[in-house]
Amino acid sequence: MRNSLWKSSLPMTLAVLASLGMQTVAHAQGRRGAGRAGPPQPAEAAAPIDLTGYWTSLITFDWRFRMVTPPPGDHEAVPLTAAGIEIMNAWDPAKDTAAGEQCKSYGAPIIMRVPGHLHVSWQDDQTMKMEIDTGQQTRLFHFARSADGRGAPSLQGYSVASWDQQGRGGKKWGQLKVTTTDLTPGYIRKNGIPYSDKTSVLEYFDLMPQQYQGETIMTVTSVVTDPVYLFQPFTTNDIFRKLPSGDSWKPTPCSATW
Amino acid sequence: MTSKQLRFLSADSTARGAIAGGVAGVMALILASAALPARAQVGIQASPVDLSGSWASPLTQDALERVPGPVPGDWTGMPLTAGEKVLAQSYDAAMLAEPEKVCQFYNQWHYIDGAFSLRIWPIVTSPTDGIRGWRIQSIEDIGGMEIWLDDRPVPSEYARHTLHAFSSGHWVGNMLVAHTIDMKPSEMRRNGAFMSDKASLTTTFMLQGDSLMTVVMALEDPVYLTEPYIYVRSYDKSPNRPVPSAWGPCILNDEGTEEGQVPFYLPGKNPIMNQVYSQGKHPIVGQMMHYYHIPAIASDGGADTMYPEFRDKIKDQFVEMYSSFPKECTDAQYCAFGGGPPRGAAAPPPAAPRRAAPQAKAKND
């Protein structure tokens, strides 16, 4: 009876263990297989969504802060510290222009909010380039560490990018995640609301999976963190509509007042 | 073999059998649980991410529009038809106080147009069932939203429109895409821009990292919109401040408009739109011009106001007028609304003397 009981459960146990073993082997082979396939796919080839092409801003909210210059001192909805309010109240666009600093409201923490057009392309297979016509700015999203290092802090800073791949089987989908640091100080709103050189920007670029009346839409979610002038993260969203060509492309220089 | 031995053997074999059976059972359970997602997909799309929980809406965008209410006459960035522009200008906020409208509530668009946080949970009808849908709830005066994933029949186009409307959804990667039809007509912006009962809504829910969710809503209305009106908002996961999932009933009160009255203005006769603050090269008429120097060609809305090229139309006048703004913002402009330093921080410099508050702000929620 002892033997018969043990024997009766043995096949099931073996079957279970064999099944688990096969799964483990398959999993390990998958990992090893991936390793044997060589280095990771370049970011361009691995892209789950295609963001390249020309895009136009679609300004359906926060219009007063984006399409025109807000009144001096208007910091509605910005979690600004007392130190930030002091700087804002001292804003003098003429002084900025005289000092050649009229691009301070075109830095990475705000540039996606500036009405204009984007041209997205691949500079190389690990670097996405985003040109913006308003203010004539260029952002580079690095999927691999740059050989020449991060360089000095700048208006657009240094952006590290990665794809967040989504979905199982079937159609590939995902989003682009970009983290930007190494920024020089600037304005988070045209009317002199400051951000400091300690600022970092986390962005998600998402392509809408469906078209709206034939139009392709991309959204950008930005979380700006600044321990100096913001007492909590400043989260905003922006919308872009894909354009069939670069016909609307209109490079315009920075302006401190418009 | 003695009976004692037999009992021993019996007990021993039972114990071993139980152990062996237990091992097998545990293994079988592990395998079965690994197979659960596949079972859940039967007839229903498996949900690749968990949207459930409370999601707080930070007031870092459109704070004025979402909380106290938009400035009267501000339809900037809205692709309104010419007819809708006239309709919006006939709006009198007192109409919300009509007894018939006090408990009218908002439709699903107000999830994103309003100020409120969200609570989301899955609709599951039995433990062996998959997730049949997702329920979205906010404050009590917005119709609920059930997004069905189970391919249930779409209501007839002649079906009665309800406060909950009808939403069906599907997953694309980690995005939940919902399509809502049969909505009750409601405001697109709480200052008179209404949508028609032909409007439909596409809502996309996207998780971004562990604690951020972004929601995109695209409203299409063949009657009052010339293009889709798209709005985006992000939410922070809020496990420690749960959003209520149930609210009390709406109770009728006298809110100031007598039964039988229908407050409205005839086209072109709205005194708030027509209020003249000053004459001159650029007359200051209406609150958008008064507080923000935004002229009527912009504040009246229309699809062209959504695009960067529109700035060229107003640039010269705006730049010329900008220097006439007071050097410090005023309370009437709501300059510090939703912003400003945290409590206990050093006080900012005093603001300029207060001007009259904007009149007839849209009704608070």
Contacts between the chains, C-beta under 8 A, distances in Angstrom:
chain1	res1	chain2	res2	distance
A	1	B	9	6.7
A	1	B	10	7.0
A	1	B	13	5.3
A	2	B	9	5.9
A	2	B	12	6.4
A	2	B	13	3.8
A	2	B	16	6.9
A	5	B	13	4.7
A	5	B	14	7.4
A	5	B	16	6.7
A	5	B	17	3.8
A	5	B	20	7.7
A	6	B	13	7.4
A	6	B	16	5.8
A	6	B	17	6.7
A	6	B	20	6.0
A	8	B	17	7.5
A	9	B	17	6.1
A	9	B	20	3.8
A	9	B	21	5.0
A	9	B	23	8.0
A	9	B	24	5.6
A	10	B	20	6.8
A	12	B	24	4.3
A	12	B	28	7.6
A	13	B	20	5.9
A	13	B	23	5.6
A	13	B	24	4.7
A	13	B	27	7.1
A	16	B	23	7.8
A	16	B	24	5.7
A	16	B	27	3.4
A	16	B	28	6.2
A	16	B	31	6.8
A	17	B	27	6.9
A	19	B	27	7.9
A	19	B	31	6.3
A	20	B	27	6.7
A	20	B	30	7.4
A	20	B	31	7.6
A	48	B	173	7.6
A	56	B	307	6.2
A	56	B	308	6.4
A	57	B	307	7.4
A	57	B	308	5.4
A	58	B	230	6.3
A	58	B	306	5.3
A	58	B	307	7.2
A	59	B	77	5.2
A	59	B	305	7.8
A	59	B	306	5.6
A	59	B	307	7.5
A	59	B	308	7.6
A	60	B	77	4.4
A	60	B	78	7.0
A	60	B	229	6.3
A	60	B	230	5.8
A	60	B	231	6.0
A	60	B	306	5.8
A	61	B	61	6.5
A	61	B	62	4.8
A	61	B	65	7.4
A	61	B	77	6.4
A	61	B	231	6.1
A	61	B	232	7.9
A	62	B	61	5.8
A	62	B	62	5.7
A	63	B	74	8.0
A	63	B	76	3.9
A	63	B	77	4.4
A	63	B	298	8.0
A	63	B	305	7.4
A	64	B	74	7.9
A	64	B	76	7.2
A	64	B	292	5.5
A	64	B	294	6.8
A	67	B	76	7.2
A	67	B	77	7.7
A	67	B	298	7.4
A	67	B	305	7.7
A	67	B	310	7.0
A	67	B	311	5.8
A	68	B	292	7.1
A	68	B	293	7.3
A	68	B	294	6.3
A	68	B	311	7.7
A	68	B	314	7.2
A	68	B	318	5.5
A	69	B	318	7.6
A	69	B	322	6.3
A	70	B	292	7.5
A	71	B	291	7.6
A	71	B	292	6.7
A	71	B	325	4.7
A	71	B	326	7.4
A	71	B	329	5.3
A	71	B	333	6.0
A	71	B	335	7.0
A	72	B	325	6.0
A	72	B	326	7.4
A	72	B	327	5.6
A	72	B	328	6.7
A	72	B	329	6.4
A	73	B	327	7.6
A	73	B	328	4.9
A	73	B	329	3.4
A	73	B	335	5.4
A	73	B	351	7.6
A	74	B	329	4.9
A	74	B	333	6.2
A	74	B	335	4.3
A	75	B	329	7.9
A	75	B	335	6.3
A	75	B	336	6.2
A	75	B	339	4.4
A	75	B	340	7.1
A	76	B	63	5.5
A	76	B	64	5.9
A	76	B	334	5.7
A	76	B	335	5.8
A	76	B	336	6.8
A	76	B	337	4.8
A	76	B	338	5.9
A	76	B	339	5.6
A	77	B	59	5.8
A	77	B	60	5.2
A	77	B	61	6.1
A	77	B	62	7.2
A	77	B	63	3.9
A	77	B	64	7.8
A	77	B	337	7.1
A	77	B	338	4.2
A	77	B	339	5.5
A	78	B	60	7.2
A	78	B	339	4.4
A	79	B	60	6.9
A	79	B	339	6.2
A	79	B	340	8.0
A	80	B	339	5.4
A	80	B	340	6.4
A	80	B	341	6.6
A	81	B	341	5.3
A	81	B	342	7.6
A	81	B	345	6.4
A	82	B	341	4.3
A	82	B	345	4.3
A	82	B	346	4.2
A	82	B	347	7.3
A	82	B	348	6.1
A	84	B	341	7.8
A	85	B	340	7.3
A	85	B	341	6.5
A	85	B	348	4.2
A	85	B	349	7.5
A	86	B	348	7.5
A	86	B	349	7.6
A	89	B	328	7.0
A	89	B	348	7.5
A	89	B	349	5.8
A	115	B	307	7.8
A	115	B	308	3.8
A	115	B	311	6.2
A	116	B	308	5.2
A	117	B	308	6.9
A	134	B	308	6.9
A	166	B	48	7.2
A	166	B	173	3.2
A	166	B	174	4.3
A	166	B	175	7.7
A	167	B	48	6.9
A	167	B	172	7.4
A	167	B	173	4.1
A	167	B	174	7.2
A	168	B	48	7.1
A	171	B	172	7.4
A	171	B	173	7.9
A	172	B	173	7.8
A	173	B	172	5.6
A	173	B	173	2.9
A	173	B	174	7.5
A	173	B	175	7.2
A	174	B	173	6.1
A	175	B	206	7.2
A	175	B	208	7.0
A	177	B	208	7.8
A	177	B	209	8.0
A	204	B	206	7.7
A	204	B	208	4.5
A	204	B	212	7.8
A	204	B	214	7.1
A	206	B	175	7.7
A	206	B	206	5.6
A	206	B	214	7.2
A	206	B	216	7.9
A	208	B	204	6.1
A	208	B	216	6.4
A	208	B	218	7.9
A	209	B	172	3.8
A	209	B	173	7.5
A	209	B	175	5.9
A	209	B	177	6.0
A	209	B	204	7.2
A	210	B	172	8.0
A	210	B	177	6.3
A	210	B	202	6.5
A	210	B	204	7.9
A	212	B	202	7.0
A	212	B	218	4.9
A	212	B	220	7.0
A	212	B	228	4.2
A	212	B	230	6.9
A	213	B	220	6.9
A	213	B	227	6.9
A	213	B	228	5.8
A	215	B	228	7.3
A	217	B	216	7.7
A	217	B	218	7.5
A	217	B	230	6.5
A	219	B	214	6.8
A	219	B	216	5.6
A	219	B	232	5.2
A	221	B	208	6.0
A	221	B	212	7.2
A	221	B	214	4.8
A	221	B	232	7.6
A	221	B	234	5.4
A	223	B	212	7.1
A	223	B	234	7.9
A	231	B	341	6.6
A	231	B	342	4.9
A	231	B	345	7.7
A	232	B	58	7.7
A	233	B	58	7.8
A	234	B	60	5.3
A	235	B	58	5.4
A	235	B	60	5.0
A	235	B	61	7.5
A	235	B	212	7.8
A	235	B	234	5.0
A	235	B	236	7.7
A	236	B	60	6.2
A	236	B	61	5.4
A	237	B	61	6.6
A	237	B	214	6.5
A	237	B	232	3.7
A	237	B	233	6.3
A	237	B	234	5.9
A	238	B	232	7.5
A	239	B	216	8.0
A	239	B	230	5.4
A	239	B	232	6.0
A	248	B	309	7.3
A	257	B	319	6.5
A	257	B	322	6.5
A	258	B	311	7.9
A	258	B	315	6.2
A	258	B	318	7.5
A	258	B	319	5.6
